[in-house]
């Protein structure tokens, strides 16, 4: 012990002798500067690890270039030109907007004015990817039924449960009926599935992410939350990450364009709150390996959200019809939440979705309760306070009027047409289908022609398809609107491919050059700025 003390004293004396010639202030500041430098290096290393060295270097180079006199102004001018072209292609420019109330109300003229505006919309019947999921015209049949249901309850608001008890019951029944389709009756679900209605898939996703964040904070004390998603996961998860200050770890899809479970495992750490699987994913219509992700979530004690916004009202029925559908719902161990849109294949009015949770312990973290407001005690289940009871009634009316037999029939129709479209695309020389579609989304690309030029030709024929990237491709989301027009679609697609083969190059006013350039542009920050400028000028 004495020897150790003597050694410590000698080391202390040696250190003091060595530092005696230095400025005391320097000695005090140096450790602080070293600590700051270490933290900066650590942050830079983390930035490189998250985004990749190439992306970080490109961002730094672009930032330096923008500091050169004249370069920033040139880039701004070029961005303005692109935004103008995007506006001309989308018809989104604001023109002839009414900016003031009429001096005297015109009740007799309002409906006529609305009809004039409505008549300017493009012809959507049968020619849009997704968009409208109900068959027929908006003035009769199922449309008329849900419109009537909406009008009966258009004045109601579930915020006032003491007044509109009927709407509270309708919402509870929509949630329960949806949950029953997604495994709530299975023993493996735990028997506590619960949830709420929302305004759409994005709100359902936002709530599921927020709830998972708060649940994991209470369970594990995580204060710097991270979530793991495949690059094919819907952009709503990026929106949730920005809203709720969550770090996104984005994993490339595997060669089958599915979530890479091994890649997910490598991203899990002490800050991971959740993973996301899609059934199916929006881009390619493929179901991620939910069962394997569930095993991973259970092993590490983290949340797993399944995005069934597209598949919730198709996959249960497709499975009953004999299609090879892998596990995807609450019967899978590890799944903690599910989002499902009723306004897609549930054939409900726009603005109706559900978010479901495995149990009430998790869902409680979705709610916001305020006790110190002078307006009284306040508690709200979803992001919105006031909510349209008419939409809830419309969703209930849709589900009750269609029933299990109706959903089986409609699923059979759209699945059959989807397979015919898939085969038809495979038969067109120069095109290939991406992956092996599990449901009603068929994505396709080409190694022979510019697929975005094909899209421009299809647009000129009245079709509205979705343009995708990585790889450059298009997709059609098949609905009941397509069951009578799919042959025309395939013929127009073949003719469009032949046209581009014979006359390659962009058409006047087409979007192909912009889509192509955006996909190849290494500086994603500039692409993001373009999107923001376009949105700012469009709404």
C-alpha positions as CSV (number, residue, x, y, z in Angstrom):
1,X,0.0,0.0,0.0
2,X,2.8,2.4,1.0
3,X,4.7,1.6,-2.3
4,X,1.6,2.5,-4.3
5,X,1.2,5.7,-2.4
6,X,4.9,6.6,-3.1
7,X,4.4,5.8,-6.8
8,X,1.4,8.0,-7.0
9,X,3.2,10.9,-5.3
10,X,6.2,10.5,-7.7
11,X,3.8,10.5,-10.7
12,X,2.1,13.6,-9.4
13,X,5.4,15.5,-8.9
14,X,6.5,14.5,-12.4
15,X,3.3,15.7,-13.9
16,X,3.5,19.0,-12.0
17,X,7.1,19.6,-13.1
18,X,6.2,18.9,-16.7
19,X,3.2,21.2,-16.7
20,X,4.8,24.0,-14.6
21,X,5.9,25.9,-17.7
22,X,2.4,26.1,-19.3
23,X,-0.2,28.8,-19.0
24,X,-2.8,27.9,-16.3
25,X,-5.7,29.1,-18.4
26,X,-4.5,26.8,-21.3
27,X,-4.4,23.9,-18.9
28,X,-8.0,24.6,-17.8
29,X,-9.3,25.0,-21.3
30,X,-7.5,22.2,-23.1
31,X,-9.6,19.3,-21.5
32,X,-12.8,21.1,-22.4
33,X,-11.7,21.7,-26.0
34,X,-10.6,18.0,-26.2
35,X,-14.0,16.9,-24.9
36,X,-15.8,19.1,-27.4
37,X,-13.6,17.8,-30.3
38,X,-14.2,14.2,-29.2
39,X,-18.0,14.9,-29.2
40,X,-17.8,16.5,-32.6
41,X,-15.9,13.5,-34.0
42,X,-18.4,11.1,-32.4
43,X,-21.3,13.0,-34.0
44,X,-19.6,13.1,-37.4
45,X,-18.9,9.4,-37.2
46,X,-22.5,8.7,-36.3
47,X,-23.7,10.9,-39.2
48,X,-21.5,9.0,-41.6
49,X,-22.7,5.7,-40.2
50,X,-26.4,6.7,-40.6
51,X,-26.2,8.3,-44.0
52,X,-23.1,6.8,-45.6
53,X,-19.8,8.5,-46.4
54,X,-20.8,9.2,-50.0
55,X,-24.0,11.0,-49.0
56,X,-22.2,13.1,-46.4
57,X,-19.4,14.1,-48.8
58,X,-22.0,15.0,-51.5
59,X,-23.9,17.1,-49.0
60,X,-20.7,18.9,-47.9
61,X,-19.6,19.5,-51.5
62,X,-23.0,20.9,-52.4
63,X,-23.0,23.2,-49.3
64,X,-19.6,24.5,-50.3
65,X,-20.6,25.1,-53.9
66,X,-23.6,27.1,-52.8
67,X,-21.3,29.5,-51.1
68,X,-19.6,30.3,-54.4
69,X,-20.9,33.6,-55.7
70,X,-23.5,33.0,-58.4
71,X,-23.9,29.3,-57.9
72,X,-26.6,29.6,-55.3
73,X,-28.6,31.9,-57.5
74,X,-28.2,29.6,-60.5
75,X,-29.4,26.6,-58.5
76,X,-32.4,28.6,-57.3
77,X,-33.3,29.6,-60.8
78,X,-33.1,26.0,-62.0
79,X,-35.2,24.8,-59.1
80,X,-37.8,27.4,-60.0
81,X,-38.0,26.1,-63.6
82,X,-38.4,22.5,-62.4
83,X,-41.2,23.5,-60.0
84,X,-43.0,25.3,-62.8
85,X,-42.8,22.2,-65.0
86,X,-44.1,20.1,-62.1
87,X,-47.0,22.5,-61.7
88,X,-47.9,22.4,-65.4
89,X,-47.8,18.6,-65.4
90,X,-49.9,18.2,-62.3
91,X,-52.4,21.1,-62.9
92,X,-51.7,22.1,-59.3
93,X,-51.0,25.8,-59.9
94,X,-53.3,28.1,-58.0
95,X,-55.4,30.1,-60.5
96,X,-58.6,32.1,-60.2
97,X,-59.0,31.4,-56.5
98,X,-61.8,33.2,-54.6
99,X,-60.1,35.1,-51.8
100,X,-63.0,36.9,-50.2
101,X,-66.5,36.1,-49.0
102,X,-69.3,37.3,-51.2
103,X,-71.0,40.5,-49.9
104,X,-74.3,38.7,-50.0
105,X,-74.6,34.9,-49.7
106,X,-75.7,33.0,-52.8
107,X,-77.3,29.8,-51.5
108,X,-79.2,29.2,-54.8
109,X,-75.9,29.2,-56.7
110,X,-73.6,27.2,-54.5
111,X,-74.4,23.7,-55.7
112,X,-74.2,24.8,-59.4
113,X,-70.8,26.4,-58.7
114,X,-69.6,23.2,-57.0
115,X,-70.8,21.2,-60.0
116,X,-68.8,23.5,-62.4
117,X,-65.6,22.9,-60.3
118,X,-66.3,19.1,-60.1
119,X,-66.7,18.9,-63.9
120,X,-63.2,20.1,-64.3
121,X,-61.7,17.0,-62.5
122,X,-60.1,14.5,-64.7
123,X,-62.1,11.4,-65.7
124,X,-61.2,9.0,-62.9
125,X,-63.6,6.1,-63.6
126,X,-61.5,3.0,-64.0
127,X,-58.3,4.8,-65.0
128,X,-56.6,5.6,-61.7
129,X,-54.2,3.4,-59.7
130,X,-56.0,3.0,-56.4
131,X,-57.7,6.3,-55.6
132,X,-61.3,5.2,-55.9
133,X,-62.0,1.7,-54.6
134,X,-65.8,1.5,-55.0
135,X,-67.3,0.3,-58.3
136,X,-69.7,2.3,-60.3
137,X,-70.8,5.9,-60.3
138,X,-70.6,8.2,-57.3
139,X,-74.3,9.0,-57.7
140,X,-75.8,5.5,-57.2
141,X,-75.3,2.0,-55.6
142,X,-72.8,1.7,-52.8
143,X,-71.8,5.4,-53.2
144,X,-75.3,6.5,-52.6
145,X,-75.7,4.4,-49.5
146,X,-72.6,5.7,-47.7
147,X,-73.4,9.3,-48.8
148,X,-76.8,8.9,-47.2
149,X,-75.3,7.5,-44.1
150,X,-72.8,10.4,-44.0
151,X,-75.6,13.0,-44.4
152,X,-77.6,11.5,-41.5
153,X,-74.7,12.0,-39.1
154,X,-72.9,15.0,-40.7
155,X,-73.7,17.2,-37.7
156,X,-72.2,14.7,-35.2
157,X,-68.9,14.7,-33.3
158,X,-67.7,11.8,-31.2
159,X,-65.8,14.4,-29.0
160,X,-69.2,14.9,-27.4
161,X,-69.9,11.3,-26.4
162,X,-72.6,12.4,-23.9
163,X,-74.6,13.9,-26.8
164,X,-73.8,11.6,-29.8
165,X,-73.8,8.2,-28.1
166,X,-74.8,6.6,-31.4
167,X,-71.5,7.6,-33.0
168,X,-69.5,6.3,-30.1
169,X,-71.2,2.9,-30.6
170,X,-70.7,3.0,-34.4
171,X,-67.0,3.6,-33.9
172,X,-66.7,0.8,-31.4
173,X,-68.4,-1.6,-33.7
174,X,-66.2,-0.6,-36.7
175,X,-63.1,-1.2,-34.6
176,X,-64.4,-4.5,-33.3
177,X,-65.4,-5.8,-36.7
178,X,-62.1,-4.8,-38.2
179,X,-60.2,-6.4,-35.4
180,X,-62.1,-9.6,-35.9
181,X,-60.8,-9.8,-39.5
182,X,-57.3,-9.4,-38.2
183,X,-57.0,-12.1,-35.5
184,X,-58.8,-10.7,-32.5
185,X,-60.8,-13.9,-32.2
186,X,-57.7,-16.1,-32.3
187,X,-56.3,-17.4,-28.9
188,X,-52.9,-16.2,-29.9
189,X,-54.1,-12.5,-29.9
190,X,-54.6,-12.5,-26.2
191,X,-58.2,-11.4,-26.4
192,X,-57.6,-7.7,-25.7
193,X,-57.4,-6.2,-29.2
194,X,-58.6,-2.6,-29.0
195,X,-58.2,0.6,-31.1
196,X,-59.8,3.7,-32.6
197,X,-60.9,5.1,-35.9
198,X,-58.7,7.8,-37.5
199,X,-58.8,10.1,-40.6
200,X,-56.6,7.8,-42.7
201,X,-53.6,5.5,-42.9
202,X,-51.2,8.3,-42.1
203,X,-52.9,9.3,-38.9
204,X,-53.1,5.6,-37.9
205,X,-49.4,5.2,-38.5
206,X,-48.6,8.4,-36.6
207,X,-50.6,7.3,-33.6
208,X,-49.0,3.8,-33.7
209,X,-45.5,5.3,-33.8
210,X,-46.3,7.9,-31.0
211,X,-47.9,5.2,-28.9
212,X,-44.9,2.8,-29.3
213,X,-42.5,5.6,-28.4
214,X,-44.3,6.4,-25.2
215,X,-44.9,2.8,-24.3
216,X,-41.3,1.9,-24.7
217,X,-40.2,5.0,-22.7
218,X,-42.4,3.8,-19.8
219,X,-41.3,0.2,-20.2
220,X,-37.5,0.6,-20.8
221,X,-36.8,4.3,-20.1
222,X,-35.8,5.0,-23.8
223,X,-35.4,8.7,-24.3
224,X,-33.5,8.7,-27.7
225,X,-35.9,6.5,-29.6
226,X,-35.1,4.8,-32.9
227,X,-37.3,2.7,-35.3
228,X,-36.3,0.3,-38.0
229,X,-38.1,0.3,-41.3
230,X,-37.5,-1.2,-44.8
231,X,-36.8,1.3,-47.6
232,X,-40.2,0.1,-49.0
233,X,-42.1,1.2,-45.9
234,X,-44.6,4.1,-46.4
235,X,-43.3,7.6,-46.2
236,X,-45.8,8.2,-43.3
237,X,-43.1,6.6,-41.0
238,X,-40.7,9.4,-42.0
239,X,-43.4,11.9,-41.2
240,X,-43.9,10.3,-37.8
241,X,-40.2,10.4,-37.2
242,X,-40.0,14.1,-37.9
243,X,-43.1,14.9,-35.8
244,X,-42.0,12.8,-32.8
245,X,-38.2,13.2,-32.9
246,X,-37.5,9.6,-33.6
247,X,-34.4,8.4,-35.5
248,X,-35.1,6.2,-38.5
249,X,-32.8,3.3,-39.4
250,X,-33.7,2.4,-43.0
251,X,-32.8,-1.0,-44.2
252,X,-32.5,-1.9,-47.9
253,X,-34.9,-4.6,-49.1
254,X,-33.5,-8.0,-50.1
255,X,-33.4,-9.4,-53.6
256,X,-37.0,-10.3,-53.4
257,X,-37.8,-6.7,-52.5
258,X,-38.9,-7.7,-49.0
259,X,-37.8,-6.4,-45.6
260,X,-34.4,-7.9,-44.8
261,X,-34.8,-9.6,-41.3
262,X,-31.0,-9.9,-40.9
263,X,-30.6,-6.2,-41.7
264,X,-33.2,-5.4,-39.2
265,X,-31.4,-7.5,-36.5
266,X,-28.2,-5.6,-37.2
267,X,-29.9,-2.3,-36.5
268,X,-31.4,-3.2,-33.1
269,X,-29.8,-1.5,-30.2
270,X,-30.7,-0.1,-26.7
271,X,-32.7,2.8,-28.2
272,X,-34.8,0.7,-30.6
273,X,-38.5,1.1,-29.8
274,X,-40.1,-0.5,-32.8
275,X,-39.9,-2.2,-36.2
276,X,-42.3,-1.9,-39.1
277,X,-43.5,-4.6,-41.5
278,X,-45.9,-4.1,-44.4
279,X,-48.6,-6.4,-45.7
280,X,-48.3,-5.5,-48.4
281,X,-45.9,-2.6,-49.0
282,X,-47.2,0.2,-51.1
283,X,-44.6,0.2,-53.9
284,X,-44.6,-3.4,-55.0
285,X,-47.5,-5.1,-53.3
286,X,-45.3,-7.6,-51.4
287,X,-45.9,-8.9,-47.9
288,X,-42.9,-8.6,-45.6
289,X,-41.9,-11.6,-43.5
290,X,-44.1,-10.6,-40.6
291,X,-43.7,-13.9,-38.7
292,X,-39.9,-13.6,-38.7
293,X,-40.1,-9.9,-37.6
294,X,-42.5,-10.9,-34.8
295,X,-39.9,-13.4,-33.5
296,X,-37.3,-10.7,-33.6
297,X,-39.6,-8.2,-31.8
298,X,-40.4,-10.8,-29.1
299,X,-36.7,-11.7,-28.6
300,X,-35.6,-8.1,-28.1
301,X,-38.8,-6.9,-26.3
302,X,-39.6,-4.2,-28.8
303,X,-42.8,-3.2,-30.6
304,X,-43.7,-4.4,-34.1
305,X,-46.2,-2.5,-36.2
306,X,-47.8,-4.1,-39.2
307,X,-48.9,-1.7,-42.0
308,X,-52.2,-3.3,-43.3
309,X,-53.5,0.0,-44.7
310,X,-53.8,-1.6,-48.1
311,X,-54.2,-5.2,-47.1
312,X,-56.6,-5.2,-44.1
313,X,-59.8,-5.8,-46.1
314,X,-58.2,-8.0,-48.7
315,X,-55.8,-10.5,-47.2
316,X,-58.2,-12.1,-44.7
317,X,-60.6,-12.9,-47.6
318,X,-57.8,-13.8,-50.1
319,X,-56.6,-16.4,-47.6
320,X,-60.2,-17.8,-47.4
321,X,-60.3,-18.0,-51.1
322,X,-57.2,-20.2,-51.2
323,X,-54.5,-17.7,-52.1
324,X,-51.1,-18.4,-50.5
325,X,-51.1,-15.6,-47.9
326,X,-48.4,-15.7,-45.2
327,X,-49.2,-14.8,-41.6
328,X,-49.7,-11.0,-41.1
329,X,-52.1,-10.2,-38.2
330,X,-52.4,-10.4,-34.4
331,X,-52.2,-14.2,-34.5
332,X,-48.4,-13.6,-35.0
333,X,-46.6,-13.4,-31.7
334,X,-44.8,-10.0,-31.4
335,X,-47.2,-7.9,-33.4
336,X,-48.2,-5.0,-31.1
337,X,-50.1,-2.7,-33.4
338,X,-51.8,-2.7,-36.9
339,X,-53.1,0.1,-39.1
340,X,-55.9,-0.7,-41.6
341,X,-57.8,1.7,-43.9
342,X,-61.5,1.2,-44.2
343,X,-61.7,3.8,-47.0
344,X,-59.7,1.6,-49.4
345,X,-60.9,-2.0,-49.9
346,X,-63.3,-1.6,-47.0
347,X,-65.2,0.5,-49.5
348,X,-65.9,3.3,-46.9
349,X,-66.0,7.0,-47.5
350,X,-62.6,8.8,-47.7
351,X,-61.2,9.7,-44.3
352,X,-61.7,6.4,-42.4
353,X,-59.0,4.2,-41.0
354,X,-58.4,2.2,-37.8
355,X,-55.4,1.8,-35.6
356,X,-55.4,-1.4,-33.4
357,X,-53.3,-2.5,-30.5
358,X,-52.7,-5.9,-28.9
359,X,-53.9,-4.7,-25.5
360,X,-55.1,-1.7,-23.5
361,X,-51.8,-1.2,-21.7
362,X,-50.2,-0.2,-25.0
363,X,-53.2,1.8,-26.3
364,X,-53.3,4.0,-23.2
365,X,-50.1,5.6,-24.4
366,X,-52.0,6.9,-27.5
367,X,-54.3,9.2,-25.4
368,X,-53.6,12.7,-24.4
369,X,-55.0,13.8,-21.0
370,X,-54.8,17.4,-19.7
371,X,-55.6,18.2,-16.1
372,X,-54.5,21.8,-15.6
373,X,-56.6,23.5,-18.4
374,X,-59.0,26.2,-17.2
375,X,-61.5,24.8,-19.7
376,X,-61.8,21.8,-17.6
377,X,-60.5,18.2,-17.6
378,X,-59.7,17.1,-21.2
379,X,-58.8,13.7,-22.7
380,X,-58.6,12.8,-26.4
381,X,-58.0,9.4,-28.0
382,X,-56.6,10.5,-31.4
383,X,-54.7,13.4,-33.0
384,X,-57.9,15.3,-33.9
385,X,-60.2,16.7,-31.1
386,X,-63.4,17.1,-33.1
387,X,-64.0,14.3,-35.6
388,X,-66.6,13.9,-38.3
389,X,-69.2,11.5,-37.1
390,X,-70.6,11.3,-40.6
391,X,-67.5,9.5,-41.8
392,X,-67.7,7.0,-38.9
393,X,-71.4,6.3,-39.9
394,X,-70.4,5.9,-43.5
395,X,-67.7,3.3,-42.6
396,X,-70.2,1.4,-40.5
397,X,-72.8,1.5,-43.2
398,X,-70.3,0.2,-45.7
399,X,-69.1,-2.7,-43.6
400,X,-72.6,-3.7,-42.6
401,X,-74.0,-3.5,-46.2
402,X,-71.1,-5.4,-47.8
403,X,-70.7,-8.1,-45.2
404,X,-68.4,-11.1,-45.2
405,X,-70.0,-12.4,-48.4
406,X,-69.6,-9.1,-50.2
407,X,-66.0,-8.7,-49.2
408,X,-65.2,-12.3,-50.3
409,X,-66.9,-11.6,-53.7
410,X,-65.1,-8.3,-54.3
411,X,-61.7,-9.7,-53.2
412,X,-62.2,-12.6,-55.6
413,X,-62.8,-10.1,-58.4
414,X,-59.9,-7.9,-57.8
415,X,-57.4,-10.7,-57.1
416,X,-58.4,-12.4,-60.3
417,X,-58.0,-9.2,-62.3
418,X,-54.7,-8.5,-60.6
419,X,-53.3,-11.9,-61.7
420,X,-54.5,-11.3,-65.2
421,X,-52.8,-7.9,-65.3
422,X,-49.6,-9.4,-63.9
423,X,-49.6,-12.1,-66.6
424,X,-50.5,-9.5,-69.3
425,X,-47.5,-7.3,-68.3
426,X,-45.2,-10.3,-68.3
427,X,-46.4,-11.0,-71.9
428,X,-45.4,-7.5,-73.1
429,X,-41.9,-7.6,-74.5
430,X,-39.6,-5.2,-72.7
431,X,-41.5,-5.2,-69.4
432,X,-41.0,-7.2,-66.2
433,X,-43.0,-7.5,-63.0
434,X,-41.1,-6.6,-59.8
435,X,-41.2,-9.4,-57.3
436,X,-44.1,-11.8,-56.9
437,X,-47.1,-9.7,-56.0
438,X,-49.1,-11.1,-53.1
439,X,-52.2,-8.9,-53.5
440,X,-53.6,-6.3,-55.8
441,X,-50.6,-4.0,-56.5
442,X,-48.6,-4.9,-59.6
443,X,-45.3,-3.0,-60.1
444,X,-43.4,-3.2,-63.3
445,X,-40.2,-1.8,-64.9
446,X,-38.2,-2.2,-68.1
447,X,-34.6,-2.7,-69.1
448,X,-35.4,-1.8,-72.7
449,X,-37.3,1.5,-72.6
450,X,-37.5,4.5,-70.2
451,X,-40.5,3.4,-68.0
452,X,-41.2,7.1,-67.2
453,X,-41.6,7.8,-70.9
454,X,-44.1,4.9,-71.0
455,X,-45.9,6.6,-68.1
456,X,-46.1,9.8,-70.0
457,X,-47.7,8.1,-73.0
458,X,-50.2,6.3,-70.6
459,X,-51.0,9.6,-69.0
460,X,-51.9,11.0,-72.5
461,X,-54.3,8.2,-72.8
462,X,-56.0,9.1,-69.5
463,X,-54.3,6.7,-67.1
464,X,-53.0,7.8,-63.8
465,X,-50.3,5.3,-62.5
466,X,-47.8,5.6,-59.7
467,X,-44.2,6.4,-60.5
468,X,-41.7,4.6,-58.3
469,X,-37.9,4.6,-57.8
470,X,-35.1,2.2,-56.9
471,X,-35.7,0.7,-59.3
472,X,-37.5,3.1,-61.7
473,X,-40.9,1.5,-62.2
474,X,-44.6,2.1,-62.3
475,X,-47.4,0.3,-60.4
476,X,-51.2,-0.1,-60.7
477,X,-53.2,-0.7,-57.6
478,X,-56.2,-2.7,-58.8
479,X,-59.7,-1.8,-57.5
480,X,-63.2,-2.7,-58.4
481,X,-63.0,0.1,-60.9
482,X,-60.6,-1.9,-63.0
483,X,-62.5,-5.2,-63.3
484,X,-64.3,-4.0,-66.5
485,X,-61.4,-2.1,-68.0
486,X,-58.3,-4.1,-67.4
487,X,-58.1,-5.4,-71.0
488,X,-58.0,-1.8,-72.2
489,X,-55.3,-1.0,-69.7
490,X,-53.1,-3.9,-71.0
491,X,-53.7,-2.9,-74.6
492,X,-52.8,0.8,-73.9
493,X,-49.7,-0.3,-72.0
494,X,-48.5,-2.5,-74.9
495,X,-49.1,0.3,-77.4
496,X,-47.3,2.8,-75.1
497,X,-44.3,0.6,-74.9
498,X,-44.3,0.1,-78.6
499,X,-44.5,3.9,-79.1
500,X,-41.5,4.5,-76.8
501,X,-39.5,1.8,-78.6
502,X,-40.2,3.4,-82.0
503,X,-39.7,7.0,-80.8
504,X,-37.6,7.1,-77.7
505,X,-37.2,10.4,-75.9
506,X,-39.4,12.6,-73.7
507,X,-42.7,14.0,-75.1
508,X,-43.6,17.6,-74.8
509,X,-44.8,18.5,-71.3
510,X,-44.0,15.0,-70.0
511,X,-42.6,14.3,-66.5
512,X,-40.1,11.6,-67.6
513,X,-37.0,13.9,-67.6
514,X,-37.9,15.2,-64.1
515,X,-38.5,11.7,-62.7
516,X,-35.4,10.3,-64.3
517,X,-33.2,13.2,-63.2
518,X,-34.6,13.1,-59.6
519,X,-33.8,9.4,-59.4
520,X,-30.2,9.8,-60.5
521,X,-29.4,13.1,-58.6
522,X,-26.9,12.2,-55.9
523,X,-27.7,15.2,-53.8
524,X,-31.0,14.1,-52.2
525,X,-31.1,17.4,-50.2
526,X,-31.7,19.3,-53.5
527,X,-34.5,16.9,-54.4
528,X,-36.1,17.4,-51.0
529,X,-35.9,21.2,-51.5
530,X,-37.7,20.8,-54.9
531,X,-40.5,18.8,-53.3
532,X,-40.9,21.4,-50.6
533,X,-40.9,24.3,-53.1
534,X,-43.5,22.5,-55.2
535,X,-45.8,21.8,-52.3
536,X,-45.5,25.4,-51.0
537,X,-46.6,26.7,-54.4
538,X,-49.4,24.2,-54.8
539,X,-51.4,24.5,-51.6
